[in-house]
Amino acid sequence: MSVLRRYWWLAGVVIVVGLAAWWLVPRTPQIDLIVITLDTTRADRLGCYGYDAADTPTLDKLAREGVVFDRCFSPAPLTLPVHATLWTGLNPPEHGLRTNGRGALPKRVATFAGVLKQAGYQTAAMTSSFVLDSRFGLNRGFDVYDDDLPAAEGDDVQLHQQRDGRDTVDQALKWLSSIGSQPYFCWVHLYDPHYPYLPHEDIFGETFRDRPYDAELAYVDRQIARLLDYVASSGRADRTVVVIVGDHGEGLGDHVERTHGYTLYNVTQRVPLIVHAPGRVQGGNRLAASFPLSDLPATLLDVLGIRNRLAESSRSAMPALNGGELADRACYFATDDPYLQNGWSPLRGICLGDWKYIRTTEPELYDLGTDFGEMRNLADTNTEKLAEFDGRLKELESGMSVGTADQVQLSTGEINALRSLGYIGGASTSEPTGALNVDTLPDVKEMLPLDVRAEEALKRLAEGQVDEAIAELRRNVEQSRWHLASQVFLGEALEKAGKPDESIELYKQVLSLKPDHTDALIHLGAILSARGEYERAIPYFDEALRVDPSSSPARFNVALSLARLGNLRESIQHLEKLLDADPYFPDALTALGNALLAMGDRTGAIAAFRREAKQNSKSVEARINLAVLTADSDAKQARELLNEALQIAPDNPNVHFNLGALCLMRGDPQEAIEHLTETLRLQPNHPRAASELERAEKALKPPGR
C-alpha cells in the first residue's frame, strides 16, 4: 500500500469515527415548551374539572385534547414556595422557601430553566406579581426574566405591583415573535385570580357581577387563548407542549378561610394540571391518582427528551401520559404562615390515595374517597389510620434534606408591596423548628373565625368608625388572647382613640406570648418615644432589630430617639445604614439632614434635604429646611421650594411662617404680614410668628410714623 493510499485510508477512518461521534452527541429535541402557571386557581372552578358555571373554553379544549391530572396537589398555599418547587422538584423544606418574601432560592439548587438552557433552549419568563421578583432567585437559567411590573400611583407604593394578564401575555407574544427557530421554553405567570377579584364588566357585562372570582378565571382563559392563537399562527403548534398548572387555590369561605396561606384543605391544595402535547401524549386521558407538583419537573423533562431529573425524589409520570397507569404518590404539603404571622401551630400534611392527614394541635384525618370536601374529621374515630399516616408523614420528612433560603434584603416599599398583596406578617422572622411542640400552640381552626372578625374591624377602622372597630376587636381579644393580630390592631385603634395606656398593656400582653413580635415591639417603643421617654423606648426598637435586622421602621425610630437624646453620631450611623438598604424610606433623609445640621455639617444636611425633596414629592419638612438653608444664597429657589410646600400642605403653619420670614427678608412686608397672620390663625401659640409679624408691620409703616 502506497503512503498516499495509507493516508487516504486513515482519513476515511477519521471521517467515519467523526460521523459516529456526531451521532453519539446528545441533540436537543426540537420541542417547544410553554408553561402557564395560574395563580390562586381552584381546580374545581374550571369547566374541565366539573364546574358548570365556568366560562373557560380554552382550558376546557386543552383538557379534552390533553391529559388532565384530577388529583394534583400543591406543596404549599403560597406562590413563591410553590413556584420554587415547580422549578426544582424539591419540597419547601428542601429548597428553603417556606413563605413569600422571606428569602431567595439558594444558589446551589439547580433549576428547570438552567437545565433547559444547557440543553440549547431559549428561555424566558413573564411574571405578574412582585411575589416572584427576580431577587427571590427564580430567575436563574432564564435568558429573559420579565418582572418589570408597572408602578402604582403614589411615591410610597412604587412596588405595590401586579400586572394584568393581558399585559403579561403581550410581553410573552413580543418575546415569542423575536426568537429564532431553536426550541424555546416560555413560562407565563398569570396573577389575575388573586384577591381582590374584578368582575371585568367591560368584557362580560353583568354576567359575573356576583361571581368576580369566576370572572377572573374567564378573563385568564381569554388571555391564554391569545397566546395559543399565536402559537398556531407561527406554524410551531405541532412541536409545542403546553402545560397549564395552578400554584394553589383559594378558600372563598370554605372552612372559614377566605383567601389562602393558613390552611391545607383541598380548596387550596388541589390545583389544575393539564399537559397538552399532540402526538406525544395520549389525549383525552384523565389521571385519577394523587400526584405531587414536585413530580412535574421530572415529567416535563421526560416529555422533552432531556435526561435530567433535577431532584432525586422527583418522579416522572411520562408512562401515564402515554396511556399507562399512574400509581398514587405521597403528596406533601405545609404552611408556616400561621406560626410566622400569629404564633399559631404550623401545619404539615400528607395525602396518599384516598387518605389525607393534617398535623396540627388538633390533628385532622379525611377519607377523600367519600369526603373530598373534608367535612368529617376522622382523627378521633380512626386512630389506627391516624397513627399510620402520622408515621408516613414523619418518614417522608425524615427523607428530606432540609435547606436554608439565601437571605434577601427588602425595602419598606417592597415589604408594603407584599403586605398589600396579602403576604408577609410582622409577627416574627424566626422559623418553626422541627422540635417545635405544636400541642402547646393554638390551632388555626379555632383562630380563623377571629381573623374574619378582625378583617371587618380593620375596614371599620379605615372608614373612621373607631369605636365600632374597638368593640369588635375587644370581642376577639376576650375570646382568645392568642389572636395576636387582634391585640395589635386593637392597640392601634386605641392609640387613634387617644388611649395610649391601654395600647401599651395590649402590646405587652402580645410580647408576653410572643417576645419576638416585631410589630408589638415597634408600636410600644413608638408610644414611649412620642411621650419623650426615649431611654425607655430604645430597648424595644433594639429588640425589634435583633429579631429582624432588616426592619426599617425599627431602625428609623431608634435613630430618632437617639438624636433626641443627643447621641447624634449613633443616630447618623443608623440612618445611613437604613438608607443603604432602603433609600426611599419616608423621612429618613430629612432625619439625616436634621442630625447632620445639629452636628454642624451644613453641606451634608443640604445634600440630604435635596435628595429627600427630589425623591419625595410630598415632603414638606425637607422643602422648608432646604429653603431656610439656601435662602441667603438663592432666595428665588427658596421661594419656589416654599411654594411647593404650600401646594402640598396649605394649612401647615410652618410653611406660612417661613414664607412670611422670606418675604420680609426680600423686602415685601405686605405679603409677609399675610403669611404670618395665617400662621397665627393656624397656630396661635407659634413661638416666633408674633414677633416676626410685629417686625413686618413696622416695616410697612412709612418712615417717621
C-alpha positions in Angstrom: 0.0 0.0 0.0 1.4 3.3 -1.0 2.0 6.1 1.5 -0.6 8.2 -0.2 -3.2 5.4 -0.1 -2.4 4.8 3.6 -3.2 8.4 4.4 -6.4 8.3 2.4 -7.5 5.2 4.4 -6.6 6.9 7.7 -8.6 10.0 6.6 -11.5 7.7 5.9 -11.3 6.2 9.4 -11.2 9.7 10.8 -14.3 10.7 8.9 -16.2 7.5 9.9 -15.2 8.0 13.6 -16.2 11.6 13.4 -19.6 10.8 12.0 -20.1 8.2 14.6 -19.1 10.7 17.3 -21.6 13.2 15.8 -24.4 10.7 16.1 -23.4 10.0 19.7 -23.6 13.7 20.8 -27.0 14.2 22.6 -29.0 16.5 20.4 -31.7 18.9 21.7 -35.2 17.7 20.6 -37.0 20.3 18.6 -39.8 20.6 21.1 -41.0 23.9 22.4 -42.5 24.3 25.9 -45.0 26.8 27.2 -45.8 26.5 30.9 -48.7 28.8 32.1 -49.0 29.0 35.9 -52.3 30.1 37.2 -52.0 31.9 40.5 -54.7 31.3 43.1 -56.7 29.0 40.9 -59.0 26.3 42.3 -59.3 23.3 40.2 -63.0 22.9 41.0 -63.8 26.3 39.5 -62.8 25.3 35.9 -65.2 23.7 33.4 -62.9 20.8 32.7 -63.0 19.9 36.4 -66.7 19.8 36.6 -67.8 23.4 37.4 -70.9 24.0 35.2 -70.9 27.8 35.8 -67.3 28.2 34.5 -66.6 30.2 31.3 -63.2 28.6 30.4 -63.5 27.3 26.8 -59.8 27.5 26.1 -58.8 25.5 29.1 -61.6 23.0 28.6 -60.4 22.4 25.0 -56.8 21.8 26.1 -58.2 19.3 28.7 -60.2 17.4 26.1 -57.1 17.2 23.8 -54.5 16.6 26.5 -54.0 14.8 29.8 -55.8 16.0 32.9 -54.5 15.3 36.4 -57.6 15.1 38.6 -55.7 15.0 41.9 -52.6 17.1 41.5 -51.6 18.6 44.9 -49.5 21.7 45.6 -46.9 21.6 48.4 -48.0 24.9 50.0 -50.7 27.5 49.8 -48.3 30.3 48.8 -46.9 31.5 45.5 -43.2 31.7 45.9 -42.6 28.3 47.7 -44.8 26.5 45.1 -43.1 28.0 42.1 -39.7 27.1 43.7 -40.9 23.5 43.9 -42.2 23.7 40.4 -38.8 24.7 39.0 -36.6 22.5 41.2 -38.6 19.3 42.1 -37.9 20.0 45.7 -40.4 20.4 48.5 -40.3 23.7 50.5 -38.3 22.3 53.4 -35.7 21.1 50.9 -35.3 24.3 48.8 -35.8 26.5 51.9 -38.5 28.8 50.7 -41.4 28.3 53.1 -43.3 31.5 52.6 -43.4 34.6 50.5 -40.8 37.4 50.8 -38.5 35.7 53.3 -35.5 34.6 51.3 -34.3 33.6 47.9 -33.8 30.2 46.3 -30.3 29.0 47.3 -27.8 29.4 44.5 -26.7 25.8 45.0 -30.1 24.5 43.8 -30.3 23.5 40.2 -33.3 24.9 38.2 -35.5 23.6 35.4 -34.7 26.7 33.3 -31.0 26.1 33.9 -31.2 22.5 32.6 -33.1 23.6 29.5 -30.7 26.4 28.8 -27.8 24.0 29.0 -29.7 21.8 26.5 -29.8 24.6 24.0 -33.2 26.1 24.8 -34.0 29.8 24.5 -35.6 30.6 27.9 -37.9 33.4 29.1 -40.3 34.1 32.0 -43.0 36.7 32.2 -44.3 37.2 35.8 -47.3 39.1 37.0 -46.6 39.8 40.7 -43.8 41.2 42.8 -44.0 37.9 44.8 -41.9 36.4 42.0 -39.5 39.2 41.6 -36.0 38.1 40.4 -34.4 38.9 43.8 -36.2 35.8 45.2 -34.0 33.6 42.9 -36.3 32.0 40.4 -34.7 34.0 37.5 -31.7 31.6 37.2 -31.5 29.9 33.9 -33.7 32.4 32.0 -32.3 34.5 29.2 -35.2 36.9 29.8 -36.9 37.3 33.2 -39.6 40.0 32.8 -40.6 41.1 36.2 -40.7 44.8 35.3 -44.1 45.5 36.7 -45.9 48.8 36.4 -45.7 51.1 39.4 -48.9 52.1 41.1 -49.8 55.7 41.7 -48.0 57.5 44.6 -44.4 57.7 45.8 -44.6 55.2 48.6 -46.3 52.4 46.6 -44.0 52.1 43.7 -43.8 48.4 44.3 -47.4 47.7 45.0 -47.3 45.7 41.9 -49.1 43.2 40.0 -49.6 43.0 36.2 -52.8 42.5 34.3 -52.8 39.2 32.4 -53.3 41.0 29.1 -50.0 42.9 29.6 -48.1 39.8 30.7 -49.3 37.9 27.6 -48.4 40.9 25.4 -44.8 40.6 26.7 -44.8 36.9 26.0 -46.0 37.4 22.5 -43.4 40.1 22.0 -40.6 37.7 23.0 -42.0 34.8 21.0 -42.1 36.9 17.9 -38.4 37.9 18.3 -36.8 34.5 18.7 -35.2 32.1 16.2 -36.0 28.6 15.2 -34.2 26.8 18.1 -36.5 25.3 20.7 -37.8 27.6 23.5 -39.1 27.4 27.0 -41.5 30.2 27.9 -43.1 30.5 31.4 -46.1 32.8 31.7 -47.4 33.6 35.2 -51.0 34.9 35.4 -51.9 36.5 38.7 -55.4 37.8 38.0 -57.4 35.3 40.1 -55.7 36.6 43.2 -57.7 38.8 45.6 -59.1 41.4 45.0 -61.2 40.0 42.2 -62.5 42.1 39.4 -65.8 41.3 37.6 -64.4 42.6 34.2 -67.7 44.2 33.3 -66.1 45.8 30.2 -65.8 42.2 28.7 -68.5 40.2 30.4 -71.1 42.9 31.3 -73.2 41.8 34.3 -72.5 38.1 33.9 -70.1 37.9 36.8 -71.3 40.7 39.0 -71.9 38.4 41.9 -69.1 36.0 41.0 -65.9 38.1 40.5 -63.6 35.2 41.2 -65.2 33.3 38.3 -64.8 36.4 36.1 -61.0 36.4 36.8 -60.8 32.8 35.6 -62.8 33.6 32.5 -60.5 36.6 31.8 -57.4 34.5 32.2 -58.9 31.9 29.8 -59.2 34.7 27.2 -55.5 35.6 27.6 -54.4 32.0 27.3 -56.4 31.9 24.0 -54.4 34.8 22.7 -51.2 33.1 23.4 -52.3 29.8 21.8 -53.6 31.6 18.7 -50.1 33.0 18.2 -48.6 29.5 18.6 -51.0 28.2 16.0 -50.2 31.0 13.5 -46.5 30.6 14.0 -46.5 27.2 12.4 -44.9 25.6 15.5 -48.1 24.2 17.1 -47.2 20.6 16.3 -43.9 20.9 18.2 -45.2 22.9 21.2 -46.1 21.3 24.5 -48.5 23.5 26.6 -48.8 22.9 30.3 -51.4 24.6 32.5 -50.8 24.4 36.2 -52.1 26.2 39.3 -49.8 27.1 42.2 -52.5 27.0 44.9 -56.2 27.5 45.2 -58.4 29.9 47.2 -60.6 29.4 50.3 -63.5 31.5 49.2 -65.0 31.0 52.6 -64.8 27.2 52.6 -63.5 26.0 56.0 -63.8 29.7 57.0 -60.7 30.8 55.2 -61.4 33.5 52.6 -58.1 33.6 50.7 -55.1 31.2 51.3 -52.0 30.7 53.3 -53.3 29.4 56.6 -54.9 26.0 55.8 -54.2 22.9 53.8 -57.6 21.8 52.7 -58.2 20.7 49.1 -59.7 24.0 48.1 -56.2 25.5 48.3 -54.0 22.4 47.7 -55.7 20.7 44.8 -54.7 22.5 41.7 -55.4 22.1 38.0 -52.8 20.4 35.8 -53.2 19.9 32.1 -50.5 18.6 29.7 -51.3 19.3 26.1 -48.8 17.7 23.6 -50.5 16.3 20.4 -48.6 13.3 19.2 -46.6 13.0 22.4 -49.2 12.2 25.0 -52.5 10.3 24.8 -55.1 13.0 24.5 -58.4 12.8 26.3 -56.9 10.9 29.3 -57.7 11.7 32.9 -55.4 10.5 35.7 -57.1 9.9 39.0 -54.1 9.0 41.2 -52.7 11.5 43.7 -49.8 13.4 42.0 -47.4 15.8 43.8 -46.5 19.0 42.0 -42.9 18.2 42.8 -43.0 15.4 40.2 -43.9 17.8 37.4 -40.3 18.9 36.5 -39.1 15.3 36.0 -42.2 14.6 33.9 -41.7 17.6 31.7 -38.0 16.8 31.2 -39.1 13.3 30.0 -41.6 14.8 27.7 -38.9 16.9 26.1 -36.5 14.0 25.9 -33.9 15.5 28.3 -32.2 13.2 30.7 -32.0 15.1 33.9 -34.3 14.6 36.9 -33.2 17.7 38.9 -34.2 16.3 42.3 -33.7 12.6 43.1 -37.1 12.5 44.8 -38.9 13.8 41.7 -40.5 11.0 39.7 -41.7 11.2 36.1 -45.3 10.4 35.2 -44.4 10.1 31.5 -45.6 6.4 31.1 -49.1 7.5 32.3 -49.1 10.3 29.8 -48.9 7.7 27.1 -51.8 5.6 28.4 -50.1 3.7 31.2 -51.1 3.5 34.8 -50.3 6.2 37.3 -49.6 4.9 40.8 -50.6 7.1 43.8 -47.7 9.1 45.1 -47.4 10.6 48.5 -48.2 14.3 48.4 -46.6 16.6 51.0 -47.8 20.0 51.9 -47.0 22.5 54.6 -47.6 26.1 55.7 -45.7 28.0 58.3 -47.7 31.3 57.9 -50.0 30.6 60.9 -46.9 30.5 63.1 -44.9 33.2 61.4 -47.7 35.7 61.5 -49.5 34.8 64.7 -47.6 32.2 66.7 -50.2 29.5 65.9 -49.4 26.0 65.1 -47.7 25.5 61.7 -49.4 22.8 59.6 -47.9 19.8 57.9 -49.8 17.2 55.8 -49.7 14.2 53.6 -52.1 12.8 51.1 -51.9 9.3 49.6 -54.7 7.6 47.7 -58.0 8.4 49.4 -56.5 9.3 52.8 -55.3 12.7 53.9 -53.7 13.7 57.2 -53.0 17.2 58.6 -50.7 17.5 61.6 -51.6 20.4 63.9 -52.7 20.9 67.5 -56.0 19.2 66.7 -55.0 16.7 64.0 -57.2 16.0 61.1 -57.8 12.8 59.0 -60.1 12.6 56.0 -61.3 9.8 53.7 -61.2 11.7 50.4 -62.9 8.8 48.7 -66.2 9.6 50.5 -65.5 13.1 51.7 -63.4 15.1 49.2 -64.7 18.3 50.8 -63.1 17.4 54.1 -66.2 17.9 56.2 -65.8 14.9 58.5 -62.6 14.7 60.6 -62.0 11.1 61.4 -59.0 11.7 63.7 -60.9 10.7 66.8 -62.7 7.7 65.4 -60.0 6.1 63.2 -56.9 6.3 65.5 -55.2 3.4 63.7 -55.2 5.2 60.3 -54.3 8.4 62.1 -51.2 6.7 63.6 -50.3 5.1 60.2 -50.4 8.5 58.4 -48.6 10.3 61.1 -45.8 7.7 60.7 -45.9 8.2 56.9 -45.5 11.9 57.3 -42.6 11.6 59.6 -41.0 9.1 57.3 -41.4 11.5 54.3 -40.0 14.4 56.3 -37.0 12.3 57.6 -36.1 11.6 54.0 -35.8 15.3 53.1 -32.5 17.2 53.2 -33.5 20.4 54.9 -32.3 23.5 53.1 -32.0 27.2 54.0 -33.0 30.0 51.8 -30.5 32.7 50.8 -31.0 36.0 52.6 -32.7 38.8 50.8 -33.0 42.5 51.8 -36.3 44.1 51.2 -37.0 47.8 51.4 -40.0 49.1 53.3 -41.7 49.8 50.0 -41.2 46.2 48.9 -42.4 44.8 52.2 -45.5 47.1 51.9 -46.0 45.7 48.4 -46.1 42.1 49.7 -48.4 43.1 52.5 -50.7 44.9 50.1 -50.9 41.6 48.1 -51.8 39.8 51.3 -48.4 38.5 52.3 -45.8 39.0 55.0 -46.9 39.4 58.5 -44.9 41.4 61.1 -45.1 38.9 63.8 -41.8 37.1 63.6 -38.9 36.2 61.4 -38.0 33.0 63.3 -38.8 29.8 61.5 -40.6 27.0 63.3 -38.1 24.2 64.1 -38.6 20.5 63.8 -38.6 20.3 67.6 -41.5 22.7 68.0 -44.2 21.2 70.1 -47.4 22.0 68.2 -49.6 20.7 71.0 -48.9 23.9 73.0 -49.9 26.3 70.2 -53.3 27.5 69.1 -54.9 25.6 66.3 -55.7 27.6 63.1 -59.3 26.2 63.0 -60.1 28.0 66.2 -58.4 31.2 65.2 -59.8 31.7 61.6 -63.2 32.9 62.7 -61.5 35.6 64.7 -59.5 36.5 61.6 -62.7 37.2 59.7 -64.0 39.5 62.5 -60.6 41.3 62.7 -60.7 42.0 59.0 -64.2 43.5 59.4 -62.9 45.6 62.3 -60.0 46.9 60.2 -62.4 48.0 57.4 -64.3 50.0 60.0 -61.2 51.5 61.4 -60.1 52.6 57.9 -63.6 54.2 57.4 -63.2 56.2 60.6 -65.5 54.0 62.7 -63.0 53.8 65.6 -65.4 52.9 68.4 -67.1 50.2 66.4 -63.7 48.7 65.4 -62.6 48.8 69.0 -65.7 46.9 70.1 -65.2 44.1 67.5 -61.6 43.7 68.4 -62.3 43.6 72.1 -64.6 40.6 71.4 -61.8 38.8 69.7 -59.3 39.5 72.5 -61.8 38.3 75.1 -62.4 35.1 73.1 -58.7 34.3 72.7 -55.6 36.0 73.9 -53.7 34.1 71.2 -55.3 36.1 68.4 -52.3 38.4 68.5 -53.2 40.3 65.4 -56.4 41.5 67.1 -54.5 42.7 70.1 -52.1 44.7 67.9 -55.0 46.1 65.8 -56.8 47.0 69.0 -53.7 48.7 70.3 -53.6 50.8 67.1 -57.3 51.6 67.3 -56.9 52.7 71.0 -54.0 54.9 70.0 -56.3 56.6 67.5 -58.9 57.0 70.2 -56.3 58.7 72.4 -55.9 55.8 74.9 -52.2 55.0 74.7 -52.0 53.5 78.2 -54.4 50.7 77.1 -52.4 50.2 73.9 -49.2 49.7 76.0 -50.9 47.0 78.0 -52.1 45.2 74.9 -48.6 45.3 73.3 -47.1 44.0 76.5 -49.6 41.1 76.5 -48.6 40.2 72.9 -44.9 40.2 73.9 -45.6 38.0 76.9 -47.0 35.4 74.5 -44.6 36.0 71.6 -41.5 38.0 72.6 -40.3 38.4 69.0 -43.4 40.1 67.7 -41.8 42.9 65.9 -44.9 45.0 65.3 -45.7 45.0 69.0 -42.1 45.9 69.9 -42.1 48.8 67.4 -45.6 50.1 68.5 -44.7 50.0 72.1 -41.4 51.9 71.5 -43.2 54.5 69.4 -45.7 55.3 72.1 -42.9 55.8 74.7 -40.9 57.9 72.2 -43.9 60.1 71.5 -44.1 60.8 75.2 -40.5 61.8 75.3 -39.4 58.7 77.1 -36.6 57.9 74.7 -34.4 55.9 77.0 -37.3 53.5 77.7 -38.3 53.4 74.0 -34.8 52.5 72.6 -34.6 48.9 74.1 -37.8 48.0 72.3 -36.5 49.2 69.0 -33.2 47.4 69.7 -35.0 44.2 70.4 -37.0 44.5 67.1 -33.7 44.9 65.3 -32.3 41.9 67.0 -35.2 39.8 65.9 -35.3 41.4 62.4 -32.1 43.4 61.5 -33.8 44.4 58.2 -36.7 46.2 60.0 -36.6 49.7 58.6 -39.3 51.1 60.9 -37.3 49.9 64.0 -34.0 51.4 62.7 -35.7 54.7 61.8 -37.3 55.0 65.2 -34.2 54.1 67.2 -32.3 56.8 65.2 -34.9 59.4 66.0 -34.8 58.5 69.7 -31.0 58.6 69.8 -31.0 62.0 68.1 -33.4 63.4 70.7 -31.1 62.2 73.4 -28.2 63.9 71.8 -26.5 60.8 70.5 -26.1 62.3 67.1 -23.3 60.2 65.8 -25.0 56.9 66.6 -28.3 58.3 65.1 -26.5 59.1 61.9 -24.9 55.7 61.7 -28.4 54.1 62.0 -29.9 56.4 59.4 -27.0 55.8 56.9 -27.4 52.0 57.3 -31.1 52.3 56.9 -30.7 54.4 53.7 -28.2 52.0 52.2 -30.8 49.2 52.5 -33.9 51.2 52.0 -33.1 54.5 50.2 -36.8 55.5 49.9 -37.8 55.1 53.5 -40.2 58.0 54.3 -38.5 60.9 56.1 -35.2 59.1 56.7 -33.3 61.7 54.6 -35.0 64.5 56.4 -34.0 63.0 59.8 -30.4 62.5 58.5 -30.3 66.1 57.3 -31.5 67.3 60.7 -28.9 65.2 62.5 -26.1 66.4 60.3 -27.2 70.1 60.7 -27.1 69.6 64.5 -23.6 68.3 64.1 -22.6 71.4 62.2 -22.4 69.7 58.8 -24.4 72.3 56.8 -23.2 70.9 53.4 -24.2 67.3 54.3 -27.6 68.5 55.6 -28.3 70.4 52.4 -27.4 67.3 50.3 -29.8 65.2 52.4 -32.7 67.6 52.2 -32.1 67.9 48.4 -32.3 64.2 48.0 -35.5 64.0 50.1 -37.2 66.8 48.2 -36.3 65.2 44.8 -37.5 61.7 45.5 -40.4 62.6 47.8 -42.9 64.9 46.1 -44.9 65.2 49.4 -42.0 66.0 51.8 -42.9 69.4 53.4 -40.2 69.4 56.0 -37.4 68.7 53.6 -38.6 71.7 51.4 -38.8 74.0 54.4 -35.4 73.0 55.7 -33.8 73.3 52.3 -35.4 76.7 51.8 -34.1 78.0 55.1 -30.6 76.8 54.5 -30.4 78.2 50.9 -32.4 81.5 51.3 -29.2 83.6 51.8 -27.6 82.3 48.6 -30.6 81.7 46.4 -33.8 83.4 47.6 -35.6 82.6 44.4 -35.1 78.9 44.8 -36.1 79.1 48.4 -39.3 80.8 47.4 -40.0 78.0 44.8 -39.4 75.3 47.5 -41.8 77.0 49.9 -44.4 77.4 47.2 -44.2 73.7 46.6 -44.6 73.0 50.3 -47.6 75.3 50.3 -49.2 73.3 47.5 -48.6 70.1 49.4 -49.8 71.4 52.8 -51.8 74.7 52.5 -52.7 74.6 56.2 -49.2 74.0 57.6 -48.3 76.9 59.9 -44.5 76.4 59.5 -44.9 76.8 55.7 -46.7 80.1 56.1 -44.2 81.2 58.8 -41.2 80.6 56.6 -42.9 82.2 53.6 -43.6 85.3 55.8 -40.0 85.4 57.0 -38.6 85.1 53.5 -40.9 87.8 52.2 -39.8 90.1 55.0 -36.2 89.3 54.2 -36.8 90.1 50.5 -38.5 93.5 51.3 -42.1 92.5 50.9 -43.7 93.2 54.3 -47.3 93.2 52.9 -47.1 89.6 51.8 -45.1 88.7 54.9 -48.0 90.1 57.0 -50.5 87.9 55.1 -48.5 84.7 55.8 -47.6 85.5 59.3 -51.2 86.3 60.1 -52.2 83.0 58.7 -49.5 81.3 60.8 -51.1 82.7 64.0 -54.6 81.7 62.8 -53.4 78.1 62.3 -51.2 78.0 65.4 -51.9 80.9 67.9 -49.0 80.0 70.2 -46.4 79.8 67.4 -43.1 80.7 69.2 -41.9 83.3 66.6 -44.8 84.3 64.4 -46.0 87.2 66.6 -42.5 88.9 66.8 -42.0 88.5 63.0 -45.4 89.9 62.4 -44.6 92.9 64.5 -41.4 93.5 62.5 -43.3 93.2 59.3 -46.0 95.7 60.4 -43.3 98.2 61.4 -41.5 97.7 58.1 -44.8 98.6 56.3 -45.2 101.9 58.1 -43.8 105.0 56.3 -40.6 106.4 57.9 -41.3 108.8 60.8 -44.7 107.5 61.6 
